[in-house]
Amino acid sequence: MEHTFSLINFTKRIMPRYHGNHKPAPASSVAEQVVAASAIPTHAPCMDAQVSPETGSRKRPALTEPFAGALPCVADLVPVVDWQTVAQVVCHQAAGLAAQGRLQTLEGRLRRLPRKVLETNPWLLYWSGVCCMPLSPEQGRADFEQAYRVFHDQNTRGTTHQTISGMLHAWVGIVDSILLSRTDYSPLGGWIAALGDILRDHPTFPSLELEARVTQAMLGALTQHQPQHPDVSFWEQRARQLLQCGLEINQQFILGNRLFLHYLHKGDTATTAWVLHTLKAQADNPSAAIQVEWQVSQALYSLMRVSADACLDAVTEGLEIARNSGAHSGDFQLYALGVQAALVKGNREAAQGFLGNLGTLLIATRHLDASHYHYLLAWNSASQHDLPRAIEHARLALTLAEAAAAPYAQAL
């Protein structure tokens, strides 16, 4: 019965009464109501089968529930849906849903659109990529790259504010997905060059927020893949300036974290401390994921200063935040830092415990994570005076770092 009542409520909300004196609702109104109807359970009768995901055509499925035939199918009540208008409504709502962390809701609305509509609208492709990033950055990259191609094609036919903004958003998504996947950084070289081409023709950013996003992505790409690039100092200075421009708190921490890692790789202790101080002074209720990243940064800085106890305190607090919030994106880094701090202290038992937890998080395709894991195993073996095994793990770590095209990991 509950499914039947859901469908009745659905039809009451979005379907006009079909009688002679009724005036049909405007297309945009119907579109908004169709989008809102995504809150209805997907197992409600007629809902999933009303539209072919490939063609957008409709057919009426046979109902197997006791009420089959008692209610008209949605596809019969709405013989024509303007999917382009529905797509516009989804695009209009996407940024707000993403900002609220409601990516599952956004993904559900995107998946209800016909595939042809999704693939021809670059902003829908972009938001599809955003939805994939937490669990599958590789799939997110595919969507971002397709969005970039569509935006680029539109730009060749005539530059507009929207096409430049779209290209830059998609570019950031591509670079962030490559960095987050931690598998192979070699594609970053082409995308570093691509940004140079975009900015040569369009040197002014559409907004400060977008400039900050591009800056953090470019600095991350250069730090991890091309630290010798001649433009590194330019992006470093721009990141320092933007860090003091009062950005939204989560964007502030993302940018600050990239700048922090840049100085950490350079061994610049004083400026690394300045970045952490600046972020702490401007902190105002960041998300749980950002709080975890903050503890990762604190642990890294403590280890840089050879303060193993402070490093372990940050690791413990970061893992506690992750357990309470479900924000586990920093778990691998925290366990790895725990291994290093424990080895510095000479606590082999604690190091072994952290290594065990670290091993459960390994994903075979993530070469950089595997490289760091074997680097830590080499360190652990060396601390036990097992040099043959230490050399074996060190060689494997180097091979994996080379496969990932990550100079800093190769140097380690």
N, C-alpha and C positions, 0 to 999 in steps of 0.2 A: 504493500500500500504506500509506503513512504516514497518509492520511486514514482508512483503515479501522481501523488500529490506534488512532488517536485516538478514534474513536467507540467501539471496544471498551473502551478505558480509561474513557471517559466513562460508558458504561453500567455498568461495574463499580463506579465510584465512587458513582453516585447512584441506580441502579436496583435494587430488590429482586429476589431470585430468585423467579420465579413457580412455586412448587410448594406443595403442600398444607400443609406444616408451617411455612411462612415467616410471620413476624409483620411486617406492614408497619411501615416507619419512621414516627415521628411527623411531622406536617405541617411543624413548624418545622425539623426536621432535613433533610427533603427540600428545603425552601425554601432553607436555607443551602447545600446542595449544588448546587442549581440555579443559585444566584447564583455560587458558586465556579466552576461550569462555564463561565462567561463567558470564561475563559482559553483555551478551545478555539477554534481558528481558525474564523472565521465561514464559511469555504468547505467545512467538513467536511460530508459527506452528511447530509441531513435536518435539519440544525441550524436554518437560517434559515427554512425553510418550515413549521416545526412549529406556529407560532402566527400567526394573522391579527392584524396590529397594530391593526386597528380593532375586531374583535369578541372576540378572545381565543379563537376557535374553532380546532380543530386539523384538519389533513388530512394524509394521507400522500402526499408527492410521489413522482414516479417517479424512480428512480435511473438515471443514465446511465453510471455507472462499471462496470467489469468485475465488481464485487462486488454489483451490484444484486440484491436478493432474498436475499443471504447473511446480512444482518443486519437485525433488526427496527428500525423507525423509533422514535426517542425518543418521538414522540407516541403510538405504540401502547403503549410500555412504561409511560408515565405518562398514563393516560387522563384524570386530573383533576389540575390544579395549582392550589393555593390561591394565586392571584396577590396577594391582600391580604397574606398571610404573607410572600411573596417581597418585596413592597414594603417591609414592615417591616424585613426583613433589610437591604435596600439602604439604607434611611434610617439604620439603626443603623451601617452601615459608612461612610456618606458623609463625615461630618466628618473621620474619620481619613484617608481617601483624599485629601480636599482639602488637609488639613494637610501631607501628604507630597508635594503637587504632582502627584498621580496623577489628574488630571482626565480624561484620556483613558480610563483604566480605569473611572472612575465614569460617564462619559458612555456608555460601551459597555454597562454594566449597566442604565442607565436606558433606553437605546434598545431593549433586549430586552423591556421590559415592554409589554403592550398599551396603546395610546394612552388608552383609557378609564380604565385604572388610573392612569396618569400624571396625567391632567387632573383627577381627582377627589381626588388626594392633594396638598395644598398644599406639604408638605415635599419631595415629589419634584419638583414644579414649581420650588421654590426652588433645589434642587441642580442642576436642569437649567439654570437661569439662571446659576448659579455657573460651570458648565462652559463656557457660551458667552462669558463675559466677556473672556477674553484675545483672542479673534479676532473676536467679533461682539457687542459690548455692546448693540446695538440688539435682537438676538434675545434676549439675556439680559434686557433690560428687559421684553419681552413676557411672558416666563415669570415674572419677578418680579411684574409687575402682576396676572397671573392668580392667582398664589399669594396676593397681598395680598387680592384679592377674595374668595377662598375662606376665608381666615383671618378676614376682616372679617365675612362671612356667619355663620361659626361663632361669632364673638364676639357677634353680635346675638342668638343663640339661647342664650347663656350664657357668661360670661367664665371662662376658665381660664388658668392659668400658660402653657400651651402656645399658646393662641391669641394672647395678648399678645406672647409671645416670637416667635411666627411673624410677626405683623404687623410688629413692629419689624425683624426680620431682612429681611423682604421690602421694607420701606421703605428700609432701607440699600441693598439691592441696586438698587432703582429709582433712587435719587439718585446712587449711584456710577456706574451705567450711563449716566445722562444726562451726568454730568460727564466720563466717559471717552470718550463718543462725540464730544464737542466739536462738536456740530452745532447744537443749539438749546436754550438754557437756559431758555426761557420756561416749560416745564412745571414747573420747579422751584418756581415760586410756589405752585402748588396743593399740592405735596408738603410744602413748608415749613409751610403752614397745616394740612395733615393731621396732621403730627407734633404740632402744638399741641393738636389735638383729642384725640389719643391720650393725651398726657401730662396733659391736664386731667382725664381720667377715671381714669388709671392713672399717677400721678406717680412710682411706685417702679419702678426697672428690675429685671428678673429677675436680672441679674448685672452685675458690674463690667465684664467684657469686652464685654458687649452695650452697656452705657452708653458705653464708649469708642468703639465702632463707630458708634453713633448720633451721638455728639458730633463725630467727625471728618467724618461725612457732612453733618451740619447746618452745621458751620462752613464746609465747602467750598461748600455751596449758597449760604449767605449771602454769603461772600466773592466768589463769582463772579457772583451774580445779584442779590442784594439787600443790598449793603454798608450801606445806610441803615436797615436793619431795626432796630427798637428792642431786639430780643433779642440782637443781635450781642455786646454786652459780656458778657452772661450766659454764652453758649457759649464765648467767648474765655477767660473765667476758669475755666470748668469744664475746658476742654481743658488749661490750665496745671496745674490740680490733678491731673488724670488722668495727665499726662505724668510725674509723679513718684510714681506708684503701683505701679511695678514690673510693668507689663504685659508680655505676651509680646512678644519683640523686634520681630517684623514689624509687629504692631499698634502698638507704640510708635512705629516709624518712620512709619507711615501717619498716625497722629494728629499726630506732630511735624511732618510735612511740610505738613499742612493749616494748622497753627498758624503755621509758618514763612511760608507764602504769604500768610496773613492779615496778618501784620506787615510783610511785604515790600510788599504793596499799600498799606499805611498809611504807608510810608516810615519805619518805626520801626527804625532801624539797631541800636540798643542791644538791644532785646528780640529782634530777629531773631538776633543773635549769641548771646544767652542760650539760645534754642531749640537752635541748632546745638551749643553747648557741652554742653547737657543730653543731647542725643542721642548725642554722641560719648562722653561719660562712661559711658553705659549700654549702649553697643554691645557685642554678644556674638554673633559669628558670624551676621550677618543673611544672608538669601538674596541671590542674585545680583541679582535685580530690585531689592531694597532698596538694595544697594550702588550700583547705577546711579542710583537716585533720590537717594542721598546726594551723588553727584558732581554731579547736576543742581542740587541745593540749594547746594553749594559754589560752583559756577559762577555761579549767580544772585547769591549773596552777594558774591562777588568783583567782579562787574559793578556791583553796587549801590555798592561802595566804589571804583569806577573803577580796578580792578586787572585790566587786560586780560590780563596774563601769567598771573596766578593762575587767571583764568577759563579760559584756553586749556589750562592744565595739567589742570584738572578735566574739561574736555571730552574731552581726549585719554585720560585714565584711564577715564572713563565709557564711551567708545566701545570701549576695549580690553576692559573687563569684559564688555560686551555681545557682542563678537565671540567671546570665549572661552567664554561661558556660554550664548549663544543668547537672552539676556534683552534683547530689542530694544525694549521698551515705551518707553524714554526716548530713542530715537534722534532723533526729531523735535526735541525740546527741546534736545538736545545740539548738533545741527547748527545750530539757530537761534541758540543762545548763541555758537557758534563764529563765525557771521556777525557778530554784534554786537561780539564782542571784537576780531575782525580789523578791523572798520571803525573802532573806537576807536583801534587802533594805526595805522590808515592803510594796512593791508596789503590792497590791493584784490585781489591774486591769491589770497590765502588766503580772503578773503570770497567770491570767485567760486566757489572750490572747494566751500566749505560750502553755498553757494546751490544749486549743481548737485546735490549729494547730497540736499539738502532737497527739491528739486523732485521727485525720484524717489519720495518718501514721501507726496506729497500724495494725498488721497482727496477726490474732488469734493464729496461730501456733507458733509464736515467743514468747516463754514463758519469755525470759529474758527482752525483750522490754515491755511486759505486766506487768512484775514484777516491773520494774522501773517506769512505768506509775502510778501504784497503790501506790508505795512508795511516788511519788510526790503528789498524791492526798491525801495521809495520812498527809504529811507535810502541804499541803495547808489547810486541814480541821483543823489540830492542831493550825495553825496560826489564825484561826477564832474561836478557843475555842470550836470546835465541836469534843470533844474527842471520843464519841461513833463511829462516822463515821470515825475518824482517825484510831481507833483501827481496825475497819472492813477492811479498805483499807490496813493497815499494815499486818494483818493476810493473806489477799489474796496475797499481795506482797511476803510474806515469802513462801507461798504454791507454787507459781509459780517459785520462785528462787530455791526451793528444787527440783521441777520437771525439772529444767534446769541443775541441778547438778553444780551450780555456787556458790562456797563458799563466794566470796566477796559480791555478791548480797544478800546472806543469812545474812551476818553480818550486812549489811545496814538495 
